């Protein structure tokens, strides 16, 4: 996983925004089934295999679009990312006459599943399709930037992050992502400026502090880097950023003379 993809990963799926839209879509099934869909989605998060069995039975009984969306979510939760991506894509194509937001979110889900399947080029195509429908969505621009980063096209990633910043300049996470891309290109001054902007907006941003620590390391400022990594452990001790901070602190400890 690239640095940018780790930073850009979003824990929550896009399900919440899709529930009402999918239930209103053609082929959604009986009008009294929204609760069944919500329950299926919830079950995916705790017992995905059981959710898969339930969704398959529901689909066989005519559950339509919501049932098949729950199947795709269950496949993703079970780690079958390719099958999940294909399921999301089929739904997006099938609902091409639905409101643009529905298709965009389904293509985005397909793209994120392709990223998890380590197919960033296919993911980028899915995000292209999503952005055709909702071109100013900063989350989609970030998603496509992550796909570009996975194929090490950091310039293209930066272009998408530039656009995301124009639409959502208040988001510290986007500034951190762009700083990472600039660092990967060896452009430390620009990366440092972006991290300063991110931490001005969110001083407790753990990913931003890790990124600043890495920039300090590259600049030969080991003591400053150590302070950044140590601060992450205080602010977010159970986060993925903290795991990285511990690794870097261990490396610093090993590099010090006895």
N, C-alpha and C positions, 0 to 999 in steps of 0.2 A: 504494500500500500504506500502511495506517495505521501510526502509530508502534507501536501494540500488536502488529499483525500481524508487523512486522519483528522485534520483540523476542521474540515467541512462536513464530516459525518453528522447527520442529525438523528438523534435517538428516536424521536417520535415519527411514525409513518404519517402519510398524508391522509389517513383514513378519515379523520374528523371532518375535513372539508368535503369529503366525497359522499358521506352517508346520505344526506338529503338529496343530493344531485342524482346519485345512482338509483335511489328508490323512485325518483320521478322520471327516470330515463325509460325509453321504449324497451319493452321486454323485462321490466323490473319485477313483474309478478304481482301478487295480490297486494292491495293497498294496506292490508292489515299486517304486513310482514316487516316493517321497519325494525321492530324489536328483535325479530329473528336475525336480521342482518347485524344489528349492533351486538347481539349476544355472540354471534359467530366471530365477529372481529375481536371481541374481548377474549374469547376462548383461544384465539390464535396466539395471544400474548402470554398465555399461561400453559396451555396444553395443545400445541399446534397439531399433533397427530390426531387427537380427538376432534379438533376443529376441521381437519381435512375430511375425516369420515363423515362428519355431520354435513359439511358443505357439499360433498359428493352426493350424499343421499338427497339433499335439498335440490341440487341441480337435476338429478334424475326425476324428481317429482315436479319439475317445472319451475324451479327457483329463479331461473333467468339470470340477468346481469348481476344482481347482488350475490347470488350463490357462486357464480364463477369468479367474481372479484374476491370473495372470501377464499376460494380455492387457491387463487394466485398468491394471496397473502400467506396462506398456510404453507404453500410450497416454499416461499421465501423464508419463512420462519424455520422450516425444516432444512434449509441449506441447499435446496434445489433451485439455485438462482436462475439458471438458464430457462427452466420450465416456467418459473414465475415470470420472468421477463417476457416470454412469449405470450403468456396469459394476459398480462397487462396490455401488451401491444395489440393483441386481438381485440380486446375490449375497446381500446382507443379507436381502432379502425371501424369497428362495428358502430360506435357511437359518434361517427363523424358529423352527424347532423345535430348533435346535442350542443349546448352552450360551450364556447371555446374553453372555458375554465375546466370543464370535465375532461375533455380530451387532453389538455395540457398536463393535468395532474396524472392522468393515466400514462401518458408518454414519459413523464418524469419518473413515475414508479418503475416503468420498464427500464429507463436509463439507469436508475440507481441499482436495480437488480443486475443489469449487465455489468456495472462497475464491480459489484460484489463477485460476479462470475469472472472477473479479470478480463473483461472484454471492453476496454475503454473506447475503442474505435466504434463499436456497435452502440455503446452507450452514447457517444457524442451524436450519432445520427438520431437517436431517440430524443435527445435534448434539443437538437435542431428542429425536430418536428414540434416539440412542445413550445419552443420559442416563436415558431411561426404563428401559433395560436395566441400566445400572450407574451409579446416581445419585450415588455418592460418589467417582467417579474424578476426581482433580484434573486430569489431562491433558484430559479431556473438558470440564471446567468452564472450563479455560483456552481450549480451542478455541472454545467458544461465546462466551466473552468477546471473543475476537478478531473473531468475526463481528459481535457487537454494536458493537465499536469501528469496524468498517468502515462501518457505517451511522450512526456518530457517536452511538450511544446509550450514552454512557459510564456513565450510572447503572446500566443493566442489566449492563454489563461489570463494574462494580465489585461488584455483587451476586454474580456468578459468581466473581470473584476473592476476595471475602470467604469464600465457601464453600471455594474451593480452599485458602486459607490455613488454614481450620479443619482441613482434612484433611491438609495438608502444610506446617505452619508453618516447617519447616526449609528450605524451598526459597526461596533468594534471588530466583530469577527471577520468582516470583509477586509478591513485594513490589515488584520493579522495574516489573512490568506495572501493578500498581495505582497506583503513584506516577505513571506516565505518564498513566493515566486521570484521576487527580486534577489533574494539571497541565493537561490539556486542558480541564478544567472550570474552571480558574482558581483552584483550591484549593491554593495553594502550600504552606501550612503542613502540610496532611495529606500532600501529595506529599513534602515534605521529611522528615516523620517516617517514611514508608515507605522512602525511600531510605536513611535512617540505619539502619533495621532491616535492609535488604538488605545494606548494606555491613558491618554488624556481623557478619552471618552469612558473608559472602564478600567480604572487603576487596578482592580482585582482580577483582571482577565488572565486566567492561568496559562492559556495557550500563548498569549502575548508575552507573558513573562518568560516562558520557555524560549520563545523565539528571540527575545532580547538577550537571554543568556547565551544562546548560540551565536548571536552576532558579537557579543562580548568575547566569547571564546575565539572566534575567528580573528578578532582584533588583538588577541593576546592578553586580554584583560581577564585573567582567570579569577581573581578575587571578586570582580563585579559579576561575573557569570555565576560564581558560587552563591552570591547573595540572591540573584534572581531565582536560581533553582531552589534554594532554601525557602524563599518566600512562597513558592508554589506549594511546597509541602505544608506550610502553615495555612494557606488560604483554601486549598482544595486537595486535602490529603488522600482522598479516595478516587481521584479523577485519573483518566488516561494521561493527562499532562503531568500528574505527580509521578506516575510510573516512569515517564521519560526523564523527569527531573532527577529521580533517584539514580537512574542509569548514568546520567551525566555526572552526578556528584560522585558516584563510584569510580568513574573514569578519572575524575580529577584527583580523587584520593590515591588511586594507583599511580598516577603520574607524578605525585609529589615524592621528593627524595625521603628515604627513611630517616 
